[in-house]
Amino acid sequence: MADTADEEEPLASSAKDLARQQKERAYASLIEVHPTSVGKMVSRKEREARRLRSQDMTYGEIKFTSFGTIFSWIRERLGELQEPGGVFYDLGSGTGKPVFAAALLHDFDRCVGIELLEGLHACALELQTRWDAMKTADPPTLKSGEQRTAIELINGDITTDEWSDATFVFTNSTCFTSQLMRELAELSLELKPGALWVSFTRELPSEEWELLLSEQLAMSWGPATIYIQRRR
């Protein structure tokens, strides 16, 4: 029996590695037309043209491997995301990369991004076209769980658009002001108990959210502290 168990563990590990590599390849293929430099350029040009000076809209991107680590922490260390389903929101979704990364990393019912800047939203729609093409490729680039996840990209304002149905919220909040974080904390009270909130650098300032974990990870701009909270 011991020999069999010893043999099964490497096989299971190998299967996980293969699945992870498949997701990384799919993500790399998806975003190759929009490297980080494109998002930064599009964001800068529109902010300058519209004279938008707030640091809230400073552009930054996730690394897929780091995002995957966060999802692993949530599953393995916190015991969350054990079943398929749920609704993911990226508030301030930029070119939409976290929305598609989330769809690869968990079998959500819906993955939604809300982005204020029209140029970044247009880039996200281009990625959605590529994502849909990956579904219909022969053979499909995406697995069945990833295929069923509904993707929704909204050109809107995270302080006025509706996201109260979220079960998992992500905010790349390193450059968010304290005022914006307070506004989001107030709006977050509409979420149901058990909802998860992942933020970078800035913790959601609310006693209604329990801090489960804080760790540092590498991002496109350097290391950032990751906060994982749960609605009480």
C-alpha positions as CSV (number, residue, x, y, z in Angstrom):
1,M,0.0,0.0,0.0
2,A,2.8,2.4,0.8
3,D,4.4,1.9,-2.5
4,T,1.1,2.6,-4.3
5,A,0.7,5.9,-2.4
6,D,4.2,6.9,-3.2
7,E,3.5,6.3,-6.9
8,E,0.2,8.2,-6.8
9,E,1.5,11.4,-5.3
10,P,4.0,12.2,-8.1
11,L,1.3,11.4,-10.7
12,A,-1.1,13.8,-9.0
13,S,1.6,16.4,-8.8
14,S,2.4,15.9,-12.5
15,A,-1.3,16.3,-13.4
16,K,-1.4,19.6,-11.5
17,D,1.7,20.8,-13.2
18,L,0.4,20.0,-16.6
19,A,-2.9,21.8,-15.8
20,R,-1.0,24.9,-14.6
21,Q,1.2,24.9,-17.7
22,Q,-1.9,24.6,-19.9
23,K,-3.4,27.6,-18.2
24,E,-0.2,29.7,-18.4
25,R,0.1,28.9,-22.2
26,A,-3.5,29.9,-22.8
27,Y,-3.1,33.1,-20.9
28,A,0.2,34.0,-22.7
29,S,-1.5,33.3,-26.0
30,L,-4.5,35.5,-25.1
31,I,-2.5,38.6,-24.0
32,E,0.3,38.6,-26.5
33,V,-1.3,41.4,-28.5
34,H,-1.4,43.6,-25.4
35,P,1.8,43.6,-23.5
36,T,2.0,45.8,-20.4
37,S,3.5,48.6,-22.4
38,V,0.3,48.9,-24.5
39,G,-1.9,49.3,-21.5
40,K,0.4,51.9,-20.0
41,M,0.5,53.9,-23.2
42,V,-3.3,53.8,-23.8
43,S,-4.0,54.7,-20.2
44,R,-1.5,57.6,-20.2
45,K,-2.8,59.1,-23.5
46,E,-6.4,59.1,-22.5
47,R,-5.8,60.4,-19.0
48,E,-3.7,63.3,-20.5
49,A,-6.4,64.0,-23.2
50,R,-9.2,64.1,-20.6
51,R,-7.0,65.8,-18.0
52,L,-7.6,63.1,-15.4
53,R,-5.1,63.7,-12.7
54,S,-6.2,61.3,-10.0
55,Q,-3.6,58.7,-8.9
56,D,-6.6,56.2,-8.7
57,M,-6.1,55.5,-12.5
58,T,-2.4,54.9,-12.5
59,Y,-1.9,51.8,-14.6
60,G,-0.4,48.5,-13.4
61,E,-0.8,44.8,-14.3
62,I,-0.9,41.5,-12.6
63,K,1.5,38.6,-13.3
64,F,-0.4,35.5,-14.1
65,T,1.8,33.3,-12.0
66,S,1.3,35.6,-9.0
67,F,-2.4,35.7,-9.5
68,G,-2.3,31.9,-9.6
69,T,-0.4,31.9,-6.3
70,I,-3.2,34.0,-4.7
71,F,-5.8,31.5,-5.9
72,S,-3.7,28.6,-4.5
73,W,-3.5,30.3,-1.1
74,I,-7.3,30.8,-1.1
75,R,-7.9,27.2,-1.9
76,E,-5.1,25.4,0.0
77,R,-4.5,27.7,3.0
78,L,-8.0,29.2,3.5
79,G,-10.2,26.4,2.3
80,E,-12.2,28.6,0.0
81,L,-13.2,28.1,-3.7
82,Q,-13.6,24.4,-3.2
83,E,-16.7,24.2,-5.5
84,P,-17.3,25.7,-9.0
85,G,-19.4,28.8,-9.3
86,G,-19.5,32.3,-8.0
87,V,-19.2,35.8,-9.5
88,F,-15.8,37.5,-9.9
89,Y,-15.4,41.2,-10.3
90,D,-12.3,43.2,-11.1
91,L,-12.9,46.8,-10.1
92,G,-10.8,49.0,-12.4
93,S,-10.1,46.2,-14.8
94,G,-7.8,48.0,-17.3
95,T,-7.3,45.8,-20.4
96,G,-9.2,43.0,-18.7
97,K,-6.4,40.6,-18.0
98,P,-7.4,39.7,-14.4
99,V,-10.9,38.9,-15.6
100,F,-9.6,36.3,-18.1
101,A,-7.0,35.1,-15.6
102,A,-9.7,34.5,-13.0
103,A,-11.7,32.5,-15.6
104,L,-8.7,30.3,-16.1
105,L,-8.0,29.8,-12.4
106,H,-11.5,29.0,-11.2
107,D,-14.7,27.8,-12.7
108,F,-16.7,30.9,-12.0
109,D,-20.2,31.4,-13.3
110,R,-19.3,35.0,-14.4
111,C,-16.2,37.1,-14.5
112,V,-16.9,40.8,-14.8
113,G,-14.6,43.8,-15.3
114,I,-15.5,47.4,-14.8
115,E,-13.1,50.0,-16.3
116,L,-13.6,53.8,-16.6
117,L,-11.2,54.6,-19.4
118,E,-12.6,53.9,-22.9
119,G,-9.2,53.1,-24.5
120,L,-8.5,50.3,-21.9
121,H,-12.0,49.0,-22.2
122,A,-11.5,48.7,-26.0
123,C,-8.4,46.7,-25.4
124,A,-10.3,44.4,-23.1
125,L,-13.0,43.9,-25.8
126,E,-10.2,42.8,-28.2
127,L,-9.0,40.2,-25.7
128,Q,-12.6,39.0,-25.4
129,T,-12.7,38.4,-29.1
130,R,-9.5,36.4,-28.9
131,W,-10.9,34.5,-25.9
132,D,-14.1,33.6,-27.8
133,A,-11.9,32.4,-30.7
134,M,-9.9,30.2,-28.3
135,K,-13.2,28.5,-27.4
136,T,-14.0,27.6,-31.0
137,A,-10.5,26.5,-32.0
138,D,-10.1,22.9,-33.2
139,P,-9.1,21.5,-30.7
140,P,-10.3,24.2,-28.3
141,T,-7.6,26.0,-26.4
142,L,-9.8,26.3,-23.3
143,K,-11.2,23.5,-21.2
144,S,-14.9,23.0,-20.6
145,G,-15.0,24.9,-17.3
146,E,-13.3,27.9,-18.8
147,Q,-15.6,27.8,-21.8
148,R,-18.8,28.0,-19.7
149,T,-17.7,31.1,-17.7
150,A,-19.6,34.2,-18.9
151,I,-17.3,37.1,-19.5
152,E,-18.7,40.6,-19.1
153,L,-16.7,43.8,-19.7
154,I,-18.2,47.1,-18.6
155,N,-17.1,50.6,-19.5
156,G,-18.2,52.3,-16.3
157,D,-17.5,53.7,-12.9
158,I,-16.7,51.4,-10.0
159,T,-18.3,53.8,-7.5
160,T,-21.7,54.0,-9.3
161,D,-22.0,50.7,-11.3
162,E,-23.6,47.7,-9.7
163,W,-21.4,44.9,-8.3
164,S,-23.4,43.8,-5.3
165,D,-23.8,40.2,-6.7
166,A,-20.0,39.6,-6.4
167,T,-18.8,36.6,-4.4
168,F,-15.1,37.5,-5.2
169,V,-13.8,41.1,-5.7
170,F,-10.3,41.9,-6.9
171,T,-8.9,45.5,-6.8
172,N,-5.4,46.3,-8.1
173,S,-5.5,49.1,-5.5
174,T,-1.8,50.0,-5.0
175,C,-2.5,53.5,-6.3
176,F,-6.0,53.9,-5.0
177,T,-6.5,56.9,-2.7
178,S,-7.7,56.5,0.8
179,Q,-10.9,58.2,-0.2
180,L,-11.6,55.7,-2.9
181,M,-10.9,52.8,-0.6
182,R,-13.4,54.2,1.9
183,E,-16.0,54.6,-0.8
184,L,-15.5,50.9,-1.9
185,A,-15.6,49.8,1.8
186,E,-19.0,51.5,2.1
187,L,-20.3,49.9,-1.2
188,S,-18.9,46.5,-0.2
189,L,-21.5,46.3,2.6
190,E,-24.0,45.2,0.0
191,L,-22.0,42.0,-0.6
192,K,-23.2,38.8,1.2
193,P,-21.4,37.3,4.1
194,G,-18.6,35.0,2.9
195,A,-17.7,37.1,-0.1
196,L,-13.9,37.4,-0.7
197,W,-12.0,40.6,-1.4
198,V,-8.4,40.6,-2.7
199,S,-6.6,43.9,-2.8
200,F,-3.0,45.1,-3.4
201,T,-1.1,47.3,-1.0
202,R,-4.3,48.8,0.6
203,E,-6.6,46.7,2.8
204,L,-10.3,47.3,2.6
205,P,-10.9,49.7,5.6
206,S,-13.9,48.1,7.2
207,E,-14.6,46.1,10.4
208,E,-17.2,44.2,8.4
209,W,-14.3,42.5,6.5
210,E,-12.1,39.9,8.3
211,L,-8.4,39.8,7.2
212,L,-7.6,36.2,6.4
213,L,-4.1,36.6,4.9
214,S,-1.5,39.2,3.9
215,E,1.6,38.3,1.9
216,Q,4.0,39.9,-0.6
217,L,4.1,39.0,-4.2
218,A,5.8,40.3,-7.4
219,M,3.8,42.4,-9.8
220,S,4.6,44.3,-13.0
221,W,5.7,47.3,-11.0
222,G,7.5,45.4,-8.2
223,P,6.6,43.7,-5.0
224,A,3.2,44.4,-3.5
225,T,1.4,43.3,-0.3
226,I,-1.6,41.1,-1.0
227,Y,-4.6,41.4,1.3
228,I,-7.3,38.7,1.3
229,Q,-10.4,39.5,3.3
230,R,-13.8,37.9,3.8
231,R,-17.2,39.5,4.5
232,R,-18.3,38.8,8.0
